[in-house]
Amino acid sequence: MIPKLICLTPVKNEAWILDTFLKSASIWADYIIIADQNSTDGSREIISHYPKAIVIENNSSIPNEPERQQMLLNAARNIPGPKILMAIDADEILSPEALTPDTWKTIFSQPVGTILKFQWATLFPNSNNFWTGYHLPYGYIDDGIQHTNTNFFHGTRLPTPEGHPIYDVTEFKVIHFQYMNPERNVRRQRWYQCLELDNPSIAKDAIEIYRKYHYEQMHTADRLSVIPQKWIEQYNEKGIDILKTYFEDNYWYDDEVKTLFDKYGIKHFKKLDIWRDEFKDKDPRDIIDKAVHLWLRKTQPHYFTKVRKIDNIIRRILNY
């Protein structure tokens, strides 16, 4: 029996990209399960136009990644029959090779319990370029095993049980749109940096937080690839312009940052380089903080060289 393809997607105020995501996912997925977390930007109305979409309520007032992933997993497992779970965020779509059923044949032939890893193709704004990252576990040929992610955020989206087979999918990629809305990205990344300061998932200190959340600045021209013309053309045929300019006018991240400021005090965040634009008048940094942040900005494109050694010196001397 051919397994059902079930897309699992968390949403909170994603109206800026939802049509692009849902048009694409509706082509390849049998079901699109969306855990909506109190959206106020019209996301629910957009979702209502897509018959394959099933909305479940995530009523949490705080980031709750382990719980929301379990909600999505439970909802998917209520659908009978064999299934492949695909944990695709709202700012991601599959490259158009995935829109052809034959492309999935090799994936369908993998044994139950296989972890499917996909490579990101992150679009670079205002250009025809993208950069690629590691293969990440965004698919799972479901066997009912428990998901054990406990990370506050940026944990694994699906079960990754030790010892299970892994299939690195090469038939298509996951196209990532995060940076196609630069204004939104800046505000979201600022919120993430504030959250991570007290809830480290990968980054452990202010320097590592900067390096992690300004990742796009590492990708100089020699690290970029040209977007295949067939991606643009095949999605255009489906009524999706993947290179269009994306806007959002509901920057709820700023309110979340202000809530954290009220909770911990402004000075708690002085080691973070987040004090431009809307938060310039709240800047608590001294001259040393500003000098460290200038160093981080200037050296971010060269992070893959010896600058990490100097980062460690700054950590030891200035307790960063």
C-alpha positions as CSV (number, residue, x, y, z in Angstrom):
1,M,0.0,0.0,0.0
2,I,1.3,3.4,-0.9
3,P,1.8,5.5,2.2
4,K,0.0,8.8,2.7
5,L,2.2,11.9,2.6
6,I,1.3,14.0,5.6
7,C,2.7,17.5,6.0
8,L,3.0,18.8,9.6
9,T,3.3,22.5,10.0
10,P,3.3,24.9,13.0
11,V,1.9,28.4,12.3
12,K,1.8,31.7,14.2
13,N,1.0,34.7,12.1
14,E,2.5,33.4,8.8
15,A,0.1,35.2,6.4
16,W,3.0,36.7,4.5
17,I,4.0,33.3,3.1
18,L,1.0,30.9,3.6
19,D,-0.4,31.0,0.1
20,T,3.0,30.1,-1.4
21,F,3.4,27.3,1.2
22,L,-0.2,25.9,0.9
23,K,-0.3,26.0,-2.9
24,S,2.9,24.0,-3.0
25,A,2.1,21.5,-0.2
26,S,-1.4,20.9,-1.7
27,I,0.2,19.4,-4.8
28,W,2.3,16.7,-3.1
29,A,0.7,16.1,0.3
30,D,-2.4,14.0,1.0
31,Y,-3.0,16.0,4.3
32,I,-1.6,19.2,5.6
33,I,-2.0,19.4,9.4
34,I,-1.5,22.9,10.8
35,A,-1.0,23.7,14.5
36,D,-2.1,27.3,14.7
37,Q,-0.8,29.2,17.7
38,N,-3.3,32.1,18.2
39,S,-2.7,33.8,14.8
40,T,-4.2,37.3,14.4
41,D,-3.0,38.2,10.9
42,G,-5.5,36.4,8.7
43,S,-3.6,33.1,8.6
44,R,-6.7,31.1,9.5
45,E,-8.7,32.7,6.7
46,I,-6.0,31.8,4.2
47,I,-5.8,28.2,5.5
48,S,-9.6,27.8,5.1
49,H,-9.3,28.1,1.3
50,Y,-7.2,24.9,1.1
51,P,-9.2,21.6,1.3
52,K,-6.3,19.5,2.4
53,A,-5.5,21.6,5.4
54,I,-6.6,20.4,8.8
55,V,-6.2,23.0,11.7
56,I,-5.5,22.0,15.2
57,E,-5.4,24.5,18.1
58,N,-2.1,25.4,19.8
59,N,-3.4,27.8,22.5
60,S,-0.1,28.3,24.3
61,S,1.0,31.9,24.9
62,I,4.7,31.0,24.9
63,P,7.0,29.1,22.5
64,N,6.3,25.4,23.1
65,E,8.2,23.6,20.4
66,P,8.2,20.1,22.0
67,E,4.5,20.3,22.8
68,R,3.4,21.6,19.4
69,Q,5.5,18.9,17.5
70,Q,3.7,16.3,19.7
71,M,0.3,17.8,18.8
72,L,1.1,17.6,15.1
73,L,2.4,14.0,15.5
74,N,-0.6,12.9,17.4
75,A,-3.0,14.4,14.8
76,A,-1.1,12.7,12.0
77,R,-1.3,9.3,13.7
78,N,-5.0,9.6,14.0
79,I,-5.1,9.2,10.2
80,P,-5.3,5.4,9.4
81,G,-2.9,3.5,7.2
82,P,0.9,3.7,6.5
83,K,2.2,7.3,6.3
84,I,5.3,9.4,5.7
85,L,5.5,12.4,8.0
86,M,7.0,15.5,6.5
87,A,7.7,18.3,9.0
88,I,7.8,21.4,6.7
89,D,7.6,24.9,8.1
90,A,5.4,27.6,6.6
91,D,8.4,29.4,5.1
92,E,9.5,26.3,3.3
93,I,8.4,24.4,0.2
94,L,9.8,21.4,-1.6
95,S,11.7,22.0,-4.8
96,P,9.5,21.3,-7.9
97,E,10.9,17.8,-8.5
98,A,8.8,16.7,-5.6
99,L,5.6,17.7,-7.4
100,T,6.0,14.7,-9.7
101,P,4.8,11.4,-8.0
102,D,7.5,9.3,-9.6
103,T,10.1,11.3,-7.7
104,W,8.9,9.7,-4.5
105,K,9.3,6.1,-5.6
106,T,12.7,5.6,-3.9
107,I,11.5,7.2,-0.7
108,F,8.4,5.0,-0.7
109,S,10.7,1.9,-1.0
110,Q,12.5,2.7,2.2
111,P,11.7,0.6,5.3
112,V,9.3,1.7,8.0
113,G,11.2,3.7,10.7
114,T,13.5,5.4,8.2
115,I,14.7,8.9,9.0
116,L,14.5,11.1,5.9
117,K,17.1,13.9,5.7
118,F,16.6,16.8,3.3
119,Q,19.0,19.5,2.2
120,W,17.9,23.1,2.7
121,A,18.2,25.5,-0.3
122,T,17.9,28.9,1.4
123,L,17.0,31.7,-1.1
124,F,19.2,34.8,-1.0
125,P,17.0,38.0,-1.1
126,N,17.1,40.2,-4.2
127,S,19.1,37.7,-6.2
128,N,18.9,34.4,-8.2
129,N,21.1,32.6,-5.6
130,F,20.8,30.2,-2.7
131,W,23.0,28.5,-0.2
132,T,22.8,25.0,1.0
133,G,23.2,23.5,4.5
134,Y,23.4,20.1,6.0
135,H,20.9,17.4,5.4
136,L,18.3,17.7,8.2
137,P,15.7,15.1,9.5
138,Y,12.5,16.6,8.2
139,G,10.8,13.3,7.1
140,Y,10.0,10.0,8.8
141,I,8.5,6.8,7.5
142,D,6.2,6.4,10.5
143,D,6.4,3.4,12.8
144,G,4.6,5.0,15.8
145,I,7.7,5.5,17.9
146,Q,7.6,8.3,20.5
147,H,9.2,11.7,19.7
148,T,11.6,12.6,22.4
149,N,12.6,16.2,21.5
150,T,12.8,18.4,24.6
151,N,14.6,21.4,23.2
152,F,12.9,24.7,24.0
153,F,13.2,25.5,20.3
154,H,15.2,24.5,17.2
155,G,15.0,20.8,18.2
156,T,14.3,17.9,15.9
157,R,10.8,18.1,14.3
158,L,10.2,14.4,14.1
159,P,11.5,11.2,15.7
160,T,15.1,10.4,15.1
161,P,15.6,7.1,17.0
162,E,19.1,5.9,17.4
163,G,20.0,3.0,15.2
164,H,17.2,3.6,12.7
165,P,18.1,3.7,9.0
166,I,18.7,7.1,7.4
167,Y,18.0,8.1,3.8
168,D,19.6,11.3,2.5
169,V,17.1,12.5,0.0
170,T,18.8,13.7,-3.2
171,E,15.7,13.7,-5.4
172,F,14.7,17.2,-4.3
173,K,15.5,19.9,-1.7
174,V,13.6,22.0,0.8
175,I,13.5,25.6,-0.4
176,H,13.7,28.0,2.5
177,F,12.2,31.5,2.3
178,Q,13.3,32.9,5.7
179,Y,15.5,35.6,4.2
180,M,13.1,36.6,1.4
181,N,11.4,38.9,3.9
182,P,14.4,40.7,5.3
183,E,12.5,43.0,7.6
184,R,10.6,40.1,9.2
185,N,13.8,38.1,9.5
186,V,15.6,40.9,11.4
187,R,12.8,41.2,13.9
188,R,12.3,37.4,14.3
189,Q,16.0,36.8,14.8
190,R,16.2,39.5,17.4
191,W,13.4,37.7,19.4
192,Y,15.2,34.4,19.0
193,Q,18.5,35.9,20.3
194,C,16.7,37.2,23.4
195,L,15.0,33.8,24.0
196,E,18.2,31.9,23.5
197,L,20.2,34.0,26.1
198,D,18.4,32.2,28.9
199,N,17.3,29.0,27.1
200,P,20.3,27.9,25.1
201,S,19.6,25.2,22.5
202,I,22.7,25.4,20.3
203,A,24.3,28.8,21.1
204,K,25.8,28.9,24.6
205,D,26.9,32.6,25.0
206,A,26.4,36.0,23.4
207,I,29.2,35.5,20.8
208,E,27.8,32.2,19.7
209,I,24.3,33.7,19.6
210,Y,25.5,36.4,17.3
211,R,27.3,33.9,15.0
212,K,24.2,31.7,14.9
213,Y,21.6,34.3,14.2
214,H,23.5,36.2,11.5
215,Y,24.2,33.1,9.6
216,E,23.4,34.6,6.2
217,Q,26.3,37.0,6.6
218,M,28.7,34.1,6.4
219,H,27.6,33.3,2.9
220,T,29.8,35.3,0.6
221,A,29.4,35.0,-3.2
222,D,31.7,32.1,-3.5
223,R,29.5,30.0,-1.3
224,L,26.3,30.7,-3.2
225,S,24.7,28.6,-6.0
226,V,22.5,29.8,-8.8
227,I,18.8,28.9,-8.5
228,P,18.0,26.4,-11.3
229,Q,15.8,28.0,-13.9
230,K,13.5,25.0,-13.9
231,W,12.6,25.7,-10.3
232,I,11.4,29.2,-11.2
233,E,9.6,28.0,-14.4
234,Q,7.9,24.9,-12.9
235,Y,6.6,26.9,-10.0
236,N,5.5,29.7,-12.3
237,E,3.4,27.1,-14.1
238,K,1.7,26.4,-10.8
239,G,1.0,30.1,-10.2
240,I,3.8,30.5,-7.6
241,D,6.5,33.1,-8.1
242,I,9.2,32.0,-5.7
243,L,11.3,35.1,-6.2
244,K,8.6,37.7,-5.5
245,T,9.0,40.2,-2.8
246,Y,7.4,39.2,0.4
247,F,6.0,41.6,3.0
248,E,4.5,41.4,6.4
249,D,2.9,44.1,8.5
250,N,2.3,42.2,11.7
251,Y,5.6,42.2,13.5
252,W,4.5,40.6,16.7
253,Y,8.1,39.6,17.5
254,D,8.7,43.2,18.7
255,D,6.0,42.9,21.4
256,E,7.6,39.6,22.5
257,V,10.9,41.3,22.9
258,K,9.4,44.1,24.9
259,T,7.8,41.5,27.2
260,L,11.2,40.0,27.8
261,F,12.7,43.4,28.5
262,D,10.0,44.0,31.1
263,K,10.6,40.6,32.7
264,Y,14.4,40.7,32.9
265,G,15.3,44.4,32.5
266,I,17.1,46.0,29.5
267,K,20.6,45.5,30.9
268,H,20.2,41.8,30.9
269,F,20.4,41.8,27.1
270,K,23.3,44.3,26.7
271,K,25.7,41.7,25.3
272,L,23.4,41.0,22.3
273,D,23.7,43.1,19.2
274,I,20.0,43.9,18.8
275,W,19.9,47.7,19.4
276,R,19.2,49.1,16.0
277,D,16.0,50.5,14.5
278,E,13.0,50.3,16.8
279,F,15.1,49.6,19.9
280,K,17.9,52.2,19.4
281,D,16.6,54.4,22.2
282,K,16.8,51.5,24.7
283,D,20.5,50.7,24.0
284,P,22.2,49.8,27.3
285,R,25.6,48.9,25.8
286,D,28.9,50.5,26.9
287,I,31.9,51.1,24.6
288,I,33.3,47.6,25.2
289,D,30.0,46.0,24.2
290,K,29.9,48.1,21.0
291,A,33.5,47.2,20.2
292,V,32.7,43.5,20.5
293,H,29.7,43.8,18.3
294,L,31.6,45.7,15.7
295,W,34.2,42.9,15.7
296,L,31.4,40.3,15.3
297,R,29.8,42.2,12.4
298,K,33.1,42.8,10.5
299,T,34.3,39.2,10.9
300,Q,31.1,37.3,10.3
301,P,31.8,36.8,6.6
302,H,35.2,35.3,7.6
303,Y,33.9,33.0,10.4
304,F,35.1,29.9,8.7
305,T,38.7,31.2,9.1
306,K,40.7,31.9,12.3
307,V,38.4,34.5,13.8
308,R,37.0,31.8,16.1
309,K,40.3,31.8,18.1
310,I,39.9,35.5,18.7
311,D,36.3,34.9,19.7
312,N,37.6,32.6,22.4
313,I,40.0,35.2,23.7
314,I,37.1,37.7,23.9
315,R,35.1,35.2,25.9
316,R,37.9,34.6,28.4
317,I,38.9,38.3,28.9
318,L,35.5,40.0,28.7
319,N,33.3,37.2,30.0
320,Y,31.2,37.1,26.8
